[in-house]
Amino acid sequence: MTKNYKQLNPSTRVLLGPGPSNVHPRVLKAMSTPLVGHLDPDFLEVMNETMELLRCVFQTRNELTIPMSGTGSAGMETLFVNLLEPGDKAVVCINGLFGQRMADIVERCGAELVTVEGEWGRIIEPDQVEEALKKAGGAKIVAIVHAETSTGVRQPLEEISKIAKKYDALFLVDTVTSLGGMEVKVDEWGIDASYSGTQKCLSCPPGLSPVTFSERAREVIKKRKTKVQSWYLDLSMIQNYWGKERFYHHTAPISMNYALREALMLIHEEGLEARFARHERNSKALTAGLEAMGLEMIAQEGYRLPSLHAVKIPEGIDDAKTRKMLLEEFNIEIGGGLGDFKGKAWRIGLMGYSSTKNNVFLVLSALEAVLKAQGYKVEEGAGVKAAQEAYGF
Ligand SMILES: *Cc1c(COP(=O)(O)O)cnc(C)c1O
């Protein structure tokens, strides 16, 4: 007996979770561009333009600004395995799941981990970082998450960057859910190394992880005494492929690089300011709508992300049932809670191509229907009405 495999035909979803976000048709089209070899002169041109466009979104002049092959997590690992050697001390700020992951990687590098712990949903205070640096003595790096996707918190960076400099530590930042959705000023904010991902606010499928390293960080890599324990993520070799030498290291995922270049082109055409304003406007309208429906935002006021909204699940409402109904009845994906917030929070993303007025109205009205079906008391159309007001209709 032979199994009859059906043609691939997944549903068309509205992706309003913590990533991936919806992808612009031009990006999908770019992915179907015929392949060339990874050393083809045409591809070298694509690489050069991609690096140029990446420097624009990172707002940096860092020469070493490239997409690593792999999702955001590969970028996270790239920073730590290249900058840390066994026995080094690393200060890691933890106020959500992604901070925890950085700490896990630091330990796997054989480095000495010093944590700064903050409540989930609140920012890390600069004083806490200074205290940890003082206590640690001679820490090589300070690592923090700019946009904590597990809690919806937007972490201010400038003051902490200054403190890291004062203690002569490199400043590492996770910009996976901020890059392309809000300001990330690598040079102005004194960030020494950062990693992001293609599937969040860059609105490209998952698969590449843009990273950037300052000259100071590159010096540290150059002076390593031990080999980087990961062969695949070793920048000393990878920068010879993306740099002038163009030495083969591994075969670059050609189609994914086409996609990233197109996604970055779309950002370039829209303009960073306009793009950030769009994210801000849609986020404000969504938040107004959710609050008008009696729902509570989790992240500390004044420090909320425009790209991800963590919402407290009201008493008596079933988490899984709500998300299942949104998916099955309305084709909308939102995220559930992670770690400490499992079963307690929903995460509604408005990232990149998914951050639109249409999606704000869609998710507010669908959520109203789904909550009402579970007996939740909400004034009819309250969410949509508040969003309209926020937009000034
Ligand atoms: C999504 C995410 C990651 C991991 O990215 P993957 O693409 O899932 O590997 C890391 N950090 C943050 C803040 C994220 O939101």
The ligand as an ORCA input file, in Angstrom:
! r2SCAN-3c Opt
* xyz 0 1
  C      12.583     34.847     18.934
  C      13.641     35.323     19.830
  C      14.903     34.706     19.895
  C      15.211     33.420     19.181
  O      15.035     33.487     17.825
  P      14.724     32.161     16.966
  O      14.543     32.735     15.591
  O      13.479     31.563     17.530
  O      15.882     31.268     17.072
  C      15.859     35.269     20.697
  N      15.618     36.386     21.419
  C      14.420     37.002     21.391
  C      14.206     38.231     22.207
  C      13.400     36.489     20.598
  O      12.210     37.096     20.577
*
